[in-house]
Amino acid sequence: MSAQSLPVELLHHIFSLVCIPCHRHRRPPAEAVAPALGLGRICRNWRTVVWGMPELWEQLDIVEFKRDHGGGLGNEIDLIREWIQRVQGRLSTISVSPSCRSYWQHSPLPIFKLLTSHSTTWKSLYLHITCDCTLFLKAFARGRVPCLETLYIKRDSVGKIERYGPALDFIADAPSLTVIDYEGHCLPAASITQPWPRLVSLTEQSGFGDIGDLQKSVPTSNT
């Protein structure tokens, strides 16, 4: 029996093992596409099975290369649109990062504009981000991340004079947050008087914030 002719039930089980991670690492792997996309390119039968399993599309890793900007990030935008169609509104884990240590003044803002239109389904975010993207999240994602549980966020600092980037105001109204790991940003001021009730871990990687006051307000957290 060839791999292409395996029973659908067995394919479901195999694809689940391949595409659904049992855990997330502190930093996501450098994968440029949703894992299910690769399986869907094997043959027509596999593509039909994969496209009918929205649980396989809950993870999206976007790695941006310099060459992508020549086409206005068109390939990434098309990928995200297809992914949104396949995930069917399920809670999602998303990572966005450059292929090297920096975006080198090429903003990934078009990617964040599309992702933010579906922020109510974010569960975990792993972001290497520029300041304009942080400000965009403040304007359009605040109050629209009710399911966000995990946030790892690092500011792209190449060519920046300021030590700290914009405040992470888009998570000031994120009631489900349990883990925050941030670098190069300020905490939202509202978090001191209105702390995240489920927060258990707060890690500061060279950012800024009144950690002492926050720790008093959220005694269950590990800072």
N, C-alpha and C positions, 0 to 999 in steps of 0.2 A: 504494500500500500504506500503510495506516495504521500508526501507531506500535504500536498494540495487537496488530497481526497480524504483527509481525516474527518471523522464525524464532527458536526457542528458543536455538540456538547463538549467534546474533547478540546476543540479549538478555543471555546470560551474559557475553559480552565487554564489552558496554556497561556493564552493572551493575558489573562488576569495576572498570572504569575510574572509575566514579562513586564507589563505596563503599570501595574499598581504597586508602588513602593510600600514596603512594610514600615518605613520610617523615612524621615528627612534628615539629611546631614546638616551641619551648621552652615555649610556653604554648598549650594547645589552643584551638580556636575555640569560640565560645559557641553550641554546638548542644545542644538539649535532648533529642534523641532519637537513636537509632541511625539512620544515613542510610538504611538499607534499609527502615525503616518507611514513609518517605515514598513510596518507589517502590511498595511493596506496596499503597498506597491508590489507585493510578491505575486499576486494573481487576483483574478476577478472574484473568486470564491472567498479568499481571505479578506478582500476589501469589503465585500458585502457583510461579512461577519463583524469586522472591526467597526464599520460605520453604524452597525446596529447595537453597539455596546457603548453607551455614553459614559459608563464608569471608567472606560479606558482613557478618556480624554480629560480627566480631572487634573492632570499635570501638564504644564506648558513651560518649557525653558527656551528663552529667546537670547541668543548671543549675537550681538551686533558687530559687524565688520566694517572697516572703513569703506570698502568697495560698495557696500550697500547704499551709501548716501548718493552715489552717482545716479541711481534710479529712484531717488526720493523715498527709500525704504519700502518700495512697492512690494518686494517679495515677502518681507516680514508682515506687512499689512494684509496681504492676501492670505498668508498663513494664519494670522490671528482671526480673520473673518471666518475661515473654514473651521478653525478650532471652536469658535463661539457657536457655530451652527451645530457642530458635533456634540459639544458638551451638554447641550440642552438644559442650561440653567442649573446644573449641579454645582456644588461648592468646589472651589478650585484652588490649586497650588500653582503659583506663577513665579518665575524668576526672570529677571531682565538684567543683562550685564554686557560689558564690552568684551571683545575677543582678547584684548590685552588689558593692561592695568588702567586704561583711561579711554574715554570716548574721543579725546583729543579735539575738543571744541565742536564736535558734531553731536548735536543734541538728539536724544531718542524721543523727543516730545511727541511726534506723530504716533508712536507706539503707545505711549501713555494715554493719549487722547482717546484712542480706540478702546484700550483696556478699561479705562475709567467709566466708560458708558455701561459697563457691566460690574461695577464695584460691589454691588449688593451680593454677589456670589463669591467674593474673595474669602478664602479661608486662611491661606498662608502666602506671604509675600517675601521674596528674597530679591532685594533691589540694589543695584549700583546705579545711582541716580544723579542727575544734574539739577542745579538750582531752579531752572525754569520749570522742570518737571515737578519738583516739590511744591512750587507755588501753584502750579496747575492743580495738583492734588488738593491743596488747601481750598482752592476756589470751587472745585467740582466734585470732590470725593467726601468732604467733611459731612458727617451725618448720613452717609450712604455706605458705611462699611459695618453693618450690624453683625456679620458673621466672621469678621476677621479675628483670628486667634493668635497668629504668629507673624511677627514683623522683624525681619533683618534688613537694615537699610544703611547704605554707605554712600556718602556724598562723593562725587567725582571732584577731586581737588586739584587736578593738574591745571596750572595756569591761574589758580585762584589766590588772591592776596588775603582775603578774609579767612580767619581761622574757622569760623562756624558758618554754616549755611542757614537757610530759613528754618524756622521752627516747624516741628512736625504737627502742625495744627490739624491736619486731616484725620489724625487719630484721637483728637480730643473727645470725640463722641463715638468711641468704639467699645461698646459694653462687653464684648466677648474676648477682648485681648487677654492673653495669658503670658505671652513672651514678647519682650521688646529688646532688640539688640541694635544699637544705633551708633553711627560714627560720623562726626563732622556736622551734626545738627544740634539744635536746641529742642528741649522738650516743650510741648505746649503748656503755656502758663495755666490753662484751665485744669490741667491734670492734678495740680496741687490741691485745689478745692473740690474737684470732682474726679477723684481717682478711678482707675479702672477696677471694678469690683472683683474681677477674676484674676488679676495679675499675680503671677507667682515668680517671675524672673525678669529682672531689668539689668541690662548690661550696657555700660557706657564705654565706647571704644576710643575716646578722646573728644567726645562731644561736650555738652554743657547742660547743666540743669541742677536744681536744688534737690539733690538726691536725699539729703537728710530729711527735709520736709516731706518728700514723697514717701520715704520709708516709714515715717510716723503715721502718714495717712493710710498707707497700705501695708499693714504689719504682716500680711501673709506672703509678701514678695521676698525674693532673694535678690539683693542688689549687689 
